[in-house]
Amino acid sequence: MKVRCTSLAGDSGPHFQMLSENGFTVLPGNRERNYRNPSELIEELAECVAVIAGSEPYPAHVLAALPQLRVIARTGVGFDAIDLTTCNELKIAVAITPGVNHHAVAEHTIAMLMAVARGFPDRDRFVRAGKWKRFNTPRVMGSTLGLMGLGRIGKAVAERAIGLGIQVIAHDLQIDQEYINHHKIQSVPVYELLSRSEFVSLHLPAGQQTHHFINRETLSLMKAGAILINTARGSLIDEAALCEAITSGHLRGAALDVFEQEPLPINSPLLQIDRILLSGHLAGLDEQAEEGTLSMSAETLLKLYRGEWPTDVIVNHQDLKQWSW
């Protein structure tokens, strides 16, 4: 039984021993392959019963070409790149790793917030270019951070921001009243969050309702000089509209870890704007999160192989009928 690790973090780790000791053949990722290319992904998974997956897409035609595949174990919490309807039809279980990488994402979010707020990457570029250029930025302490989404990651960001002296306001469809009361976080409507916040950080899932949540209209509602941070999903932002808002001077800058198209094309307008700080969809990656997601993915595969049904991690558990390995 072959398991391929396409996740970028999966070429080594505890999952190899965990699965090998239970009869699986664990294959590392082939980094000469482009797993976002459907034909290459199909070739790599042709004989696999499971994949420990990264963020590569699994559309219907890819899934249909993999008749032996029983499980997609995603090292993370997002599954919008996987065609769940087709997985249900083909009896493929889709699993995620909740509760493992939220601290990593929160630290990355705060790091990006502080960097852009204090004028990076421009300050670094100026020194490297021999320019001793100095400029002021508003103090972060005492500012307001608006969190769009107050789930596990949003809460982890909130606690770190509060420690920096930042006032936190939030919007979530299922607000945890006890939590916000304890941490003195205000629950506000979307328009108020956008208009009051010096920093807006997105922690929403991808979907039809959230597609291009940040657009010309919502950007116009944002406070002049605000900074936008996205460590969630690229589809949340209309990137052309964001570029306009920054070049016009309405927004002071942005920090983006995720994009509408990944990897980010070299001709993307985002790359032409100095006041946008970029990283490559790695906010959830640190040493502890890497080990945790790989261990949880392997444990999920073992539970399924033993006939267990871990509903807390299988996202399509209600739609799969009479699933078997």
N, C-alpha and C positions, 0 to 999 in steps of 0.2 A: 504494500500500500504506500504510494508515493504522496508526499506532501511538499509542495514548492513554497518557498518563502520569497515572495515578491516584494515585501516590505523592505524599504531601504535600510531599516535597522535590523533586519532579520538574518544577516549572513552569519552571525554567531550569537550565542546566548543559551539560556537554560532550556529553551524549547527543543533543541537538538537532542539532548540527553533524555528529556522527559518523553519525547515521542519515540526515539530509537529503542528505549528500554521496553516499549510496549508494541514492538513489531512494525513500526512505521519506518519507511525510508525517507529521510529528510533531505531535501535538495536546497542548497542556497540559491539566492537569486543570481542570474547571469547579468552582470552589470554592463555587458556589451549589447544587451537587448534593450529595446524601447518598449516597456510594458504598456505604454499608452497607445501603441500601435496594435490594433486588434489581431492581425495575422501573427505577429510575434508572440503576443500573449497566448494565443491559442496553441501555437507550437510548443511553448514552454509548459503548458498545463495539460497537454494532450493525454497523458497517462496518469494524471493526478486525481486522487479522491478528495483532496482538500487543498486549499491554498491559505497561507497566512499572508494576508493581502495588505498592501499599502493603499494609496489613494487613487490607483489606476481605475479606469472605468470598466464596468462589466455590463455592456448593453446586451440586448436580447440575442443578437446574432452570435456574439461571443459565447454566451451561455449555451446556446443551442449546439454549438460545435464542440462542447465538452461533455459528452454523455456519461463519463465516469465521475464527474465532479459532484460531491455530496455536500461539501461545506465550504463557505467563504468566511474565514475568520479575520475580520478587519481589525488591525492594530490601531484603534482609535474609536471615536464615538460617531463619526459621520458615516452615513451609508447612502447618501444621495447619488453617488456615482454607480450604484448597483440597481439594476432593473428588478425590483422586488416582485413585480407581477409575473415575470418570466421565471424567476426563482421558485415561486409558488407552484407554477405549472410544471416545472421540471423537478420538483422535490429537492431543492437545494436550500439548506439551512444557511442563514446569514447571521453571523454573530459579531458583536462589538466588545469593547473592553471598557465599560464604564467605571468611573471612580479611580482611575489609575493615573491619568495625565493632566488632571485639572490644575494641579499646583504648577506644573511646567508651563502650561498655557498662561496662567495668571502671572507668573514671573516674567514671561516674555512680553505680555501685554504692558505691564508696568515699566519694563525696560524700554520698550518702544515709546511709551508715553513720555517718560523722563527725557529720552534722547531728543525727540522732536521738540519738546517744550523748552529744552535748554539750547536749541539751535544746531543740533547735529542732524545730518552729517556735514553741514556747511562748515562748522568750526574745524573739523578734521581736514576738510578739503583745502581750506584757506592756508592752514599751517603747512600742509604738504606742498602747496604751490608757492610757498615763500611769502605769503601775504599775512601780515600781522594786523588783521582786521578785527576790530572789537565792536560788538553790538549788544544791546540789552534785550532781555526777554522777560515776560511777566513771571513773577514768582509762582511756583506750583502750589505751595502751601496756601490754603485759603481759597483755592479755586474749586470749581464744581465739576465732578465727573458724572456723566449720565451713562448708565449701563442699560443697553437694550438687550434684555435677557438677564434674569437673575436665577439661573440654575446653578449647578455645582461650580461651573467655571466662573460665572458672574459673581457668585458669593466669594470665591477665592480672590478675585480681583478687588472686590469691595473691601475686604479685610486688610489687604495690603495698602490700598489707597487711603483708607481711614488712618492707618499708621503713619502716613506721610502728611497728615493734616489736611486732607482733601475731603470736602463735603461730597457725599455720594447720594445721588437720586437714581431711581430705577423705574423701568417699565417692564412688566411681565404679565402675561395673561393669567398665570397661576401664581400670584404673589404669595410668598411665605410670610404671613403677617407677624408671626412670633419672631422670625429672624429679623425682619426690618425694624421691629420695635426694639429688639435687643441692641441692634447696631446703629440705631437712630438714622435709618435710611428712609428717605421719603419715596413713596410710590406715587408717580405722577403720570398724566397722559403723555402720549408721544410728542405732541406739539410743544408741551411745556418742557419736556426733557431736552428737546432740540434747541429751544430758544434760551434756556437757562445755562447750558453746559459749556464750559471752556474746553472740555474734552468729552467726546462721545465715543464709547467703545461698544462694538457689536458682538453679541454673544447669542445669535439666533441660529436656528437650523435653516438649511436650504429647503426651498419648496416654492410652490406657486404663489403662496400668500406673501412670502418674504422676498421673492425675486425682485431685484432692483429696488429694495426698500429705500436705499439711498439713491435719489434721483434729483432732477432739477428742482422739483417742488420741495422735497424734504431738505435739500441743501439750502434752499432759500430761507427755510425756517431756522436754520442753525445760526447761532450767535456769531456776529462778525469777529473774525480772528480766532475762531475755534479750531480745534485739531480733531481729526477723525482717525480712529484706530480700528482695524479689522483683523482679528486673529481667528475668525470663525469660518466663513465660506465666501468665496470670491463672487458668487452670484448675487450676494446681497447688495452690491454696488454697481451702479451704472458708471463705468470708469471714465467714459467721455465727459459725463456731467461733472464728475469729481475733478478732472483736469481743468475744466472751465472755471469751477469754483475757486481753485487754488491760483490759477494764472490771473484771474480777475482781482485777486486780493481779498475775496470774501472770506475764504478760509486761510489760516496761517500755514497749515500743512497737513500731512497725513502720514500714517504708518500702516503698512500693509504687509501681511504675511501670506495672504491668499488672493487669488486672482481669477477672473472669469475664464481665462485660458491658461493652463499650466502644462509645462513650464512657460513662464512669461515670455512672449515673443520679443526678440531683440529690437523690433521696430515699434514696440508699444510706446504710446505717448507718455505713459507713466515714467519711463526712463529718462525723459527729457526735462523733468521738473525736479530741481534740486531739493525742494522742500517736501519731497516724499521719501520717506525711509522705507526700504524694502528688505524682506527676507523671504526665503523660499519654502513656504508651507512646512515650517519646522517648529512652530511654537510649542507643540505638545511633546517635543523630543528633548529629554535630558536622560542622564544615565539611569536614574531610578524609574522613570516612566518607560524607558526602553525595556528594561528587565521586566517590569510589571506587565506591560502589554503583551510581550512575547510569552511570558509564563501563563497569563490568563488565556491567551489564544490556544496554547498547547493544552491546558487543562480542559478547555471547552471541547476540543477535539476528542480528548480521552473520555470525557463524560458521555459524549454522543456515541462513541464507539462502544462504551459499556452499556448503552441502552438508556442512559439518563437523559433528561430533557430540561436543561437549565434555562428556564423561561426568562430569568433576569438578564440574560445576555443575548438571547436569540430574538432578533427584531421582528421576524415573521412567524413567530411561534403559533400565533392564533390562526394563521392562514394555511399552515402545512398540515395536511391530513395523512395519517398513517405513514409518517416519515420513517425511513429505515436506512441504515448504512448500506 
